[in-house]
């Protein structure tokens, strides 16, 4: 089974959340695909060393461009960068540049080079604080696959052609049409839970930017998430510690994933949420219960919880399904992809009748052990997890 983590630089999803999710995916999945600009982060340490001034200036421009970026004087800077890029591309061909042009060009080079260096330092500091550096160390393993999807670091769709190309690549990643492709499950962070709660709180007459109505119903619904596993928080484990823990649990997880793969294939061929969850309870749930017992008895994880520096959180693995339309709403609300690419994702998925109605998802969130839950997780969801019932994330898409 392959788990997929996909995000872009333009999103407002927390970096710590992504790191935690990736580490959880590394522990559970047979293979882990880190796609989009998250994949770019893994390669950034080596890539940026080869950046010339044009790539540095383009990188800055792409990070400034999204509407979510509110840098002061943004429009002026965007115009200045475009002017510099034009000059930088033509400058080597100018046979006798004036003294003023040389001074202006060199001054701009210094400004954008220093700006890029500051961005690079900030990125590396974020990587260090969130534990992402450990993932860079692990990224050379065959278990981890990196896909840029034509979305390099700081990249934003600048044209319809580029947006359409990106949408095609994203759909091939999320909904592979190749019959021989291994079963995949999409990992979604805690922000997905926030979106579900936000939609639940909306009045039935409210509309999100979609062609379909979202209604909160207690009858005739699909249950979105099924609590499956609880594991002590592993986000602070080093690369070596995570690798050792993976070795201890890889065989039992591999056996569990065989059952999970069959369920994933069932999801993609079935449009009934009730049948999908009945299948999970009948064929997969017992394997998760057995796996929970192994996790509870694992000495490494027991020692982790007994460490005085442990943060008293645990990671909750929820297995579930997500309607494709709901995924696009999530991508829009949290800016996972740019608006132009999103419009092509919607068009392509609507026009392809072979696509499944639901995608299997693995949702990760953190919860205080024996205490209050982390934000976005309510007590009702916690009680359901204890009883092995689907969490009440009720939504109906007409």
Secondary structure as UniProt FT lines:
FT   STRAND          2..7
FT   TURN            9..10
FT   HELIX           15..28
FT   STRAND          31..36
FT   HELIX           37..47
FT   HELIX           48..50
FT   HELIX           53..65
FT   TURN            67..68
FT   TURN            72..73
FT   HELIX           74..91
FT   TURN            92..93
FT   HELIX           99..130
FT   HELIX           132..138
FT   TURN            139..140
FT   TURN            142..143
FT   STRAND          144..147
FT   TURN            149..150
FT   TURN            153..154
FT   HELIX           160..174
FT   TURN            179..180
FT   STRAND          184..188
FT   HELIX           190..201
FT   TURN            204..205
FT   STRAND          214..215
FT   STRAND          222..232
FT   TURN            235..236
FT   HELIX           239..269
FT   HELIX           273..283
FT   HELIX           285..297
FT   HELIX           299..306
FT   TURN            308..309
FT   STRAND          313..323
FT   HELIX           324..333
FT   TURN            334..335
FT   HELIX           339..351
FT   TURN            353..354
FT   STRAND          358..368
FT   TURN            369..370
FT   TURN            375..376
FT   HELIX           379..386
FT   TURN            387..388
FT   STRAND          390..397
//
